[in-house]
Amino acid sequence: MIRIDAAWLAVAPLDMRAGTDTALARVVAVFGAAHPHHAYLFANKRANRLKVLIHDGIGIWLAARRLHQGRFVWPSPSGAHQLTISRAQLDALVLGLPWQRIGDNGIITVV
């Protein structure tokens, strides 16, 4: 498995025809650099396709995932250009689950 220490969402949509070089250029433009052991996630406009670019310290990996039904839960591009998510949120996101409910946002404090 590839080690992932941090995961980042690029909120603006990415053309899913983009290859490794185009996705890497977008990472550098949005995040400033591609750091080793970091995952950078992109979705298309409809949020039914996802690309993940990972720098493993030696090379670049680019993976794609498509949902045949439904959409990935994706933040609107009107806010921040980038977000950081936890590993548990990353695992939920790539499965198409509501990742915002995992972690501190899912804590119930009032009954």
C-alpha positions as CSV (number, residue, x, y, z in Angstrom):
1,M,0.0,0.0,0.0
2,I,1.0,3.6,-0.6
3,R,1.5,5.6,2.6
4,I,-0.7,8.7,2.9
5,D,0.0,11.1,5.7
6,A,-2.3,13.9,4.6
7,A,-5.2,14.2,2.1
8,W,-6.3,17.4,0.4
9,L,-9.4,18.3,-1.7
10,A,-9.1,20.6,-4.6
11,V,-12.6,22.1,-4.6
12,A,-12.7,23.4,-8.2
13,P,-13.7,20.7,-10.7
14,L,-11.1,18.9,-12.9
15,D,-11.6,17.6,-16.4
16,M,-11.5,13.8,-16.0
17,R,-9.6,13.5,-19.3
18,A,-6.6,15.1,-17.4
19,G,-3.6,12.8,-17.2
20,T,-0.8,12.7,-14.6
21,D,1.0,15.8,-15.8
22,T,-2.1,18.0,-16.0
23,A,-3.3,16.8,-12.5
24,L,0.2,17.4,-11.1
25,A,0.2,20.9,-12.6
26,R,-3.2,21.6,-10.9
27,V,-1.8,20.4,-7.6
28,V,1.2,22.8,-7.9
29,A,-1.2,25.6,-8.9
30,V,-3.7,25.0,-6.1
31,F,-1.5,23.7,-3.2
32,G,1.9,25.2,-4.1
33,A,3.7,21.9,-4.3
34,A,3.1,18.1,-4.3
35,H,4.5,16.9,-1.0
36,P,5.6,13.2,-0.5
37,H,3.0,10.9,1.0
38,H,0.2,13.4,0.4
39,A,-3.0,12.6,-1.6
40,Y,-4.7,15.3,-3.7
41,L,-8.3,14.6,-4.7
42,F,-10.3,16.1,-7.6
43,A,-13.8,15.6,-8.8
44,N,-15.6,16.5,-12.0
45,K,-18.5,19.0,-12.2
46,R,-21.1,16.4,-11.6
47,A,-19.1,14.9,-8.7
48,N,-19.7,11.4,-10.0
49,R,-16.0,10.9,-10.9
50,L,-13.0,11.3,-8.7
51,K,-9.2,11.4,-9.3
52,V,-6.6,11.0,-6.7
53,L,-3.0,12.0,-7.2
54,I,-0.5,10.7,-4.7
55,H,3.2,11.5,-4.5
56,D,4.9,8.5,-2.9
57,G,8.3,10.1,-2.5
58,I,9.7,8.6,-5.7
59,G,7.0,9.0,-8.3
60,I,3.4,10.0,-8.9
61,W,0.3,7.8,-8.8
62,L,-3.0,8.8,-10.4
63,A,-6.1,6.8,-9.6
64,A,-9.7,7.2,-10.8
65,R,-13.0,6.2,-9.4
66,R,-16.5,6.5,-10.8
67,L,-19.9,6.1,-9.2
68,H,-22.5,4.6,-11.4
69,Q,-25.3,5.9,-9.1
70,G,-25.3,9.0,-6.9
71,R,-22.5,11.5,-6.4
72,F,-19.4,12.0,-4.2
73,V,-20.1,14.5,-1.4
74,W,-18.1,17.4,-2.6
75,P,-17.9,21.0,-1.2
76,S,-19.1,23.8,-3.4
77,P,-16.4,25.8,-5.3
78,S,-17.8,29.1,-3.9
79,G,-15.8,28.7,-0.6
80,A,-12.2,27.7,-0.1
81,H,-10.1,26.4,-3.0
82,Q,-8.7,23.6,-0.9
83,L,-9.6,21.5,2.2
84,T,-7.7,19.0,4.3
85,I,-9.4,15.8,5.4
86,S,-8.4,13.0,7.8
87,R,-7.6,9.5,6.7
88,A,-11.0,8.2,8.0
89,Q,-12.7,11.0,5.9
90,L,-10.7,10.0,2.9
91,D,-11.7,6.3,3.2
92,A,-15.4,7.4,3.5
93,L,-15.1,9.8,0.6
94,V,-13.8,7.3,-1.9
95,L,-16.6,5.0,-1.0
96,G,-19.1,7.7,-1.8
97,L,-20.2,8.1,1.9
98,P,-20.9,11.5,3.6
99,W,-17.3,12.1,4.8
100,Q,-18.2,15.4,6.7
101,R,-20.0,13.4,9.4
102,I,-16.8,11.6,10.4
103,G,-14.6,13.1,13.0
104,D,-15.5,16.1,15.1
105,N,-18.4,17.1,12.8
106,G,-20.2,13.8,13.7
107,I,-20.1,14.3,17.5
108,I,-23.5,14.6,19.1
109,T,-23.3,17.1,22.1
110,V,-27.0,17.9,22.7
111,V,-29.9,15.4,23.2
